């Protein structure tokens, strides 16, 4: 069927109107042309948005959250096994608050009189230790002591060299004869600091002929690497490496900070954040405060010292201290460590991994998996007798800490995933049901009035009489009556000097379909309006919506008259 030109023109103006008004949906009739009216029955909606609700302050108690915490409690309680997993401590945080904490089992499973663990019971955290070399890197970069996160590692280790047969290669996979072997072995611009803490360095998991208990020094490590190979060209493949974290931590501490890595972490991170029950050395006093780690057989696990690999897995901590760390990473802790923009960089996924890797993606230093549409960033640690997870959902300001004395449960669905199966939908529901508190401008007078875009679309901005928040509504003779009125009215949240954010008060269809036209409202939600500097009369002459490529929405002196 051929499309009539009148109908085509109507659709074009419909799309243009949506773009110009961000959150309004309407269609316009061209003057002196006949038009077809689009019936409500032809309007089709898809998924409801926003897909990711704004993490607004919540008023507790909230029944749906309370029920989710009960389910997490029951889940973890059911996992306790007096032989293989005698103790679990867990904390759920939201922004800067503890939503829930639970402690299950016995601190010493082999002692019938042992008390249960508490949030202050110490556990080995194994590879959660890798968070601290990463924090060190970002802190040194933020302070200007490291020039770039993408500096090549060899800048900080003069004697570093390793074979990279996959780096400069011909299509056959063999080393290119055009590149001398010596040259290919000593220059590694792709092996950057950021990739070393993102499991993208290509460095082997361990140094050749060593175990995790190796007690050599960094110079000996560099010697061992000279005749070793990169298992992947840096930046091209996810590959888990303890070597990368220990090597980076020790090189930066010595070359940049002029200190011992563990001393630097103690002074610049642990003391600053008040992580009083977190450290490296497991003394008799520390051991007395620890849950007793066991193998799956129930046999107590020795507290090995990891020697040169200590930065990659040596540390111990408590659920309380790990909750403080999680809040720090979310930027909500009372003692900030890094700037917000630095934290955003650290919490941004770095690379999508191949199918055989144990995570969907990687970050610094995270394993990244998508769960129910959200990126879940987690660091897992497993070491003789202990298992631990620190995980974050930055978009929801949510964190989960799980510390275990014993073997991580391997049967069925992953324990952390199961917990998020309860937490994510409950928190999402709580945010959707919560009313957003919007900010009013210091005075509404400079913004209220009538505005137009090229005399084709018209808007009126008023101040709500109860809270002073600006309300913007489209009007005019060519609005399509089939479009619900609630999609023609928006509220403007004041952010800073003359800048507002578009906010829908209610959920809305992610897309609206009218005949052959399909418009994404989701892409236009939360766009910014930038009002022009005030005139001599104290009013703004107009505004732009740069995110929609819409400029010069101009104030007019009076409300237009539209004859019938």
N, C-alpha and C positions, 0 to 999 in steps of 0.2 A: 504494500500500500504506500502511495506517495504521501509525504507529509506536506500539508498546506503551508504556504509561506506565513500566513497569519499565525498559525500555531507555532511555527519555528521561531518567529520573532518574539512571541510571548515567552518561550522557554529561554531564549537568550537573555531577555531582560530579567527573567526570574533568577538566573545564575548570577548576573551582574549585581543584582540587588543583594543577594546573599553575601557576596564578597564585600560589598561596600558597608554593610550594616553588621557584620560579624555574626550576630546571633539571631537576626530576624529572618523569617522566611515569608516571602510574599511574591506575588507576580504582578506585573504592571500591564495595563492595556495601552497600546499605542494609540494616540489620538487619531480620530478619523479612520480607524481600522476596526473591522469586526474581529472579535476574539471568541475563543471557546472557553467556557468556564470549566475549571477542573473540579470535579466533584470530590467530596470527602472520601468516597469509596475508592477512588483511584490513588489516594495517597497511602503509600505503604511505608511502614517503619521497620527498621531492623533492630539491632541490639540497643539496649538502653545505656546511655552515657551520663556522667563521665565514667569511663571504665575504671579509672583510678580516682577514687574520691579524695578530696582534700583532707589531710590529717589534721583536723581541727581539734581544739580542746574538748574533752569529753567530761560530762558530769556523771560520776559514778554514784551508786552501782548501776551497771548496765546488764540486764538479764542475759542477753546473748553472749556477752563476754564472760560472765560468771559461769554460764553453762560450758563454754569452751575450756575454761580453766579446770573445771571439774573433769572434763574428758581427758585433758593433758595429765592431770593428777592420776586418774585411773590408769591411763596408758603406762606411765612411768612406774607406778606402783606394781603393775602386773609384770614388768620386766625384771624386777629384782629376783635374783636366784642366789640362795645362800651359798652355793658352790662357785658358780662362774661369774656372778655379778652381784656381790653382796651390798654395794653402796652406790647410791645415785644422789647427786645434788643438782638442782636446776633452778633457773631464774628466767622469767619473762619480763622484759622491759618495754616500755612505750615512751619514747622521747626521753624525758628525764626522770621517769617514775618507774618503780617496780610494780608490775601488774599482779605478779604471783611468784611465789617461790615454794619449792617443795624439796624435802629430804627424805630418802627412803632407805630401808634396810638397816645395816649395822656398820659402824665405822670399822670394826674388825669382825669379819664374818665367822672366823674360827673361835671367837670368844662369846659364849652365850650371854655373858653379863655386859657385853659391849653396848654403849649407848648408840642411838642413831646418829648419822652425820648431821651437820648443820651447814648453813651457808658460809660458816667460817672454817669448815673442815678443809684441809689442804689435799690437793690431788696433783699428780704430775699432769701437765697439759701438753706434753709431747710437741707435735708440730705447730700448735698454737704459738709456740716460741717464735715462729717465723714472722709473726706480726711485728715483733720488736725490731729486727733489722730493717723491715720496711718502714716503720715509723722513724727510725734513725735516718734513713735515706731522705725521706720527705722533709724531715725537720732540718737537716743540713742543707737541703736544696732551698727550703723556704728562707733560711737564714743567710743564703748567699754563699755558703761555704762549698757547696757543689754547684757548678755552673749550670748544669742541665741534667734532668733525669735521663736524657738520651746521650749523655757522655759515654764513650766507649770505656769499658772496664779497664783496658790496658793503660788508660790515663792515670789510674790510681794503683797500678801494680806493674812496675817497670819490667819485671822478669816474666811476665805472663805470656805464655804461648801454648798453643794446642793445635793439632791438625784438624782441618775443616774440609774433608774431601767432598762434601756436598755443597760447599759455598760457591766456589768459582769453577763451574763445571760446564762441560759441553752437553748437548742434548743426550748423549749416550750415558751420561752419569760419571764418566771418567774425567779426571782432572784435565783442564785445558792445557795443551802444550805451550800456549802463548804466555801463560803465567808461570814464572819460575817457582819451584817448590818452596824455596826459602822465603820468597815474598808472600806466598799464600799462607805460610805457617805463622807469620808474625804480625799481621795486620788484621784487626777484627773490628771494623767500624760498626758492624751489626750487633756485636755482643755488648749491649748497653746495660747500664745500671737498672733501668726500668724493666728490661726483659729478664734480668737476673732474678728480680723479685716477682715475676709474673709467670714463672715456669716456661719461659720462652727462650732461655739462653742456649739450649742445646747441650749444656754441660751434662756429663753423666750423673746418675743418681748418687754414686759414691766414687771416691777415688779408687783407682785400681789397686788391688791387693790390700784393701783396708776394710774394716768393719766399722760400725757406728761407734765402737769403743776406741778407735785409733787415737793415740795421744801425741801425734806429731805436731809440728808447728806449721805456720803458713808458708815459710820458705820451702819446707819439705813437700808441702802440698803442691806448690808451683813446680817443683822438680818432677813430681809424679805426673803432672798434667802435660809436660813437654812432649811425652811420647804417647799421650792419650788422644782420643778423637772426640769431636763434637758429634753427638748422635743425630743432630738435625741442624740445618743451617739456622742461625739465630733468627727468631721472629717468624718462622714458618710452621712450627709444629709445637704443640703442648707436650712437654716431657718433664716429669717430676724430678727435681734435683735438690738434694740436701747440700751438695757441693756449692751450688750457686749462692745459697744464703750464708753459709759459713764463710766462704771466700769473700763475699761482699762485705759482711759485717766486720771481719777482721781487717780487711784492707782499708775501709773507710775510717774505722776507729784509729788505726795507726797513721794513715797518710793525711787525713783531713782533720779529725778531732784531736789527734795527738794524745790518745788515751787508750786504755783497754776497753774493749767492747762492753763487757759486763759492768765495768765501772761507769761508763758513759750512760748506759741504759738505766742503771740504778739512780744516778744523779739527775738525769734529764727527763726521765719518763716515770719511773716507779715513785720516786720521792715527790715529783711535781704533781702526780695524779693521786697521791695518797694510797698507792697500792702496797700497803704495809705487809701483806701476807703473800707477796709474790717475789720470787728470786730464783737464783741458780744453784746455790750450794745447799745440799740436803744434809744439814747437820743433825746430830742426835735430837736436839730440841725441835727442829722442824719435823723430823720423822715422827716424833711423839704426837704431833698435831695432824698427821696425815691419815687418811683412810688407807687401809692395808690393801695394796694391789695384789691381784691374783690372776693366775692363768685360768683357762677354761676348765682345767682339771680341779681347780680349787687350791693348787699349790701356790704358796706365797711367792711373788715375783721379787727378785733382787732389785735394789735401787741402783742401777748401773750409772756410772758417770760417762757421759758421751765424749769427753775429751775434746778433740778439735771440732767436733760436730755440735758442740754445746749451743751455739746460736740457732741451730736448726731444730733443736728438740729437747733441751735440758730442763726447762723451767718447770716450776710448780706454782700453784696459785689456789685461790678459793673462788666460789661462785660469786661472792660479793665483789671481789676485785675484778673479776672478768666482766661483771655487770657494769662497773665503773668504766672499764675499757670500752665496752660496747657503747655506752653513752658518749664517751669521748669521740669515738669514731663517727657517731651520728651528729656530733656537734652540739650536743645538748647537756654535757656535763658542766658542773659549776667551775671546774678548773680547766679551761681550754688549753689544748696542746698545739693544735695547728689551726690555721685560718680556714674559714669555710670553703674558700675556693680550692685550697689544697686538699681538704677532705673530699670534696667533690671529685677531684682528680683521682684520689686514692680509691674511691668507691665506684669508679666507672669501669665496667668490664673492658678487658683489653683485647680479647681474641676468642673466636669461636673454635673449639677444639674438634679434632677428628672423632669419628664415631667410636673408636676403640678406647679413647681416653675415658677416665672414670668420672669426668664432669663435662657438662655441655660447653662450658667456656672457662676462661681463666681471667684473673685480675691481679691486683697487687695487694696482698698475696693470695687472693681468694680463689676458691673453686666456685663457679657460677652456674646455677641451674634455674630454669624458669619453672615456677610453680603457680598455677592458676593465674597466669598472666604477669606475675611479678618476678623480677630478678631476685633470687635468694643468694646472697653472698655468704659463704661459709668457709671456715678453716677447721678441718678435722685433724685430730692428732691421735695416734695409736702407738703406744710403747708398752713394753713388757708390763702387764698388770694393770694398765690404765687406758682409758679412752676419753676423749674430750672433743667438744664442738663449740665454737663461737660463731653464731650466724646472725645476719642482718638482712632486713628488708627495708632498704633506705626510703623507698617511696611511701611506706606506711610508718616510718620512724619506729620500727619494731625490731626487737632483738631477742634471741634465745640463747642461753648458755646452758650447756649440758656437760657435767663432769661425772665420770664413772670410775669406780675401782673394780676392775674386772674386764672381761672381754666384751666388746661392742656386739650387741645382738645382730646376727647375720641372717636369721631366717625371716621371711616375710618382707614387707615394705620397710624401707629405711626409717629408723626411729625418729629422726629429725623431720623427715618428710611427713610422717604420720602426725606429729605434733602440729606442723604447719597446716595440715589438712583440717584441723579444728580452728587454729588461730586466724588464718587468713580470711576465710569467709565471715567469721564472727566480727573481726575488727573492721572489715570492709563494710559490713552491715551497720555497725555502730557509727562509722563516719558518715554513711549515707543518710542515716536517720537524724544525725546531729545538725542543728541549725547553724549555719555559718554566721559568725559575727563579723560584719563588714565595718570598715572605717569610713567615717564622714570627713570631708575636707574641713579645714579650719573655718572656712566660710563658704557657703554654697553660691553666694551671689555672683562670683566671676564666671560660673559655669552654667547657670540656669538660663534657659532661653530657647529659641528656635534655630535649627541648623539645617543646611541642605548640602547635598552633594550634586553639583552640576544642575541644580533645579530639577532633578529627576526623582530624588528621594528626600524625604523630609523627616526630621526628628525633633522631638521636644524633650528637654532635660528639665526635670523638677527635683526638688529636695523632699525626701520623705518627711512628713511632719513629725513622726515619732522619734526617728534616730538621726535625721539629717543626711542620710546616705542618698546619693544621687540615683535617680531612676530615669532611664531613657526609653522613650517609646516612639515607634515609627507611626506616622499618620499620613493621610492623603487619600485621594479618591480612587487610587488604583491598587489598593491592597486587595489581595485575594481573600474573600470571606471564608474559603475552605481551609485556610491555614489557621490553626488554633491561636487565639490571642496571646497565650502565655509565651509563645515563641517570638512575639513582636516586642516584648518588654524585657529589659535587662536592668540589673543593678550594677553600679560602678563602685568598685572597692578602691578607696584612696590609698595609694602606696607611698608616694613622696611628691615633692613639689610639681604640681600640674600633671601628674601621671596617675592613671586609674587602670584597674583591671576589670575586664568584663566578667560578670558572674551570673550564671543561671541560678535562680532560687530553687528550682526543682530539677529532677532528672529529665532527660530529653532523649529523643531518638538519636543514635549515633549518625544515622543517615535518614533522610527523607526522600522518598521516591514519588515524583509527581509525573505521571505519564512516562516519558522517556528520560526525564531529568532526574539525576541523583546528586544530592548535595550532602557533604559531610559537615555536620554541625560540630563534631568532635574536634576537628582541626581548628575551629574558630573559637571554641570555648577558651576563656582565660587569656584572650588577646589583650594587648595594652593600647590605651588611648593616651596620646601625648598632646595636651592642650597647649596652645600658643601663649607666649608671654602676654600679660594683661595690658590693655590699652590705657590711655589717659583716663578713661571713664571707669577703669578698674574691672573690666570684663575681658574674657578671653575671646578673641575674634574667630576661633575655630580650633580644629584638632586634626591629627593624623592617626592612622592605624597602621604603622609600618609593617607589622607582621602579616597584614593582609594586602600590602602594597597599595594602600588607599591613602591619599593625601588631599589636603585642602577641602575638608568638610567645613563649610564656612557659616558663621553666624549671620542671620538675616534679622532685620529690624522688626518684622511683624509676622504674624501667622498668616500664611497665604489663604486666599479665598478660592475655593474650588466650586465653580457652578455645576449644578446637576446636569 
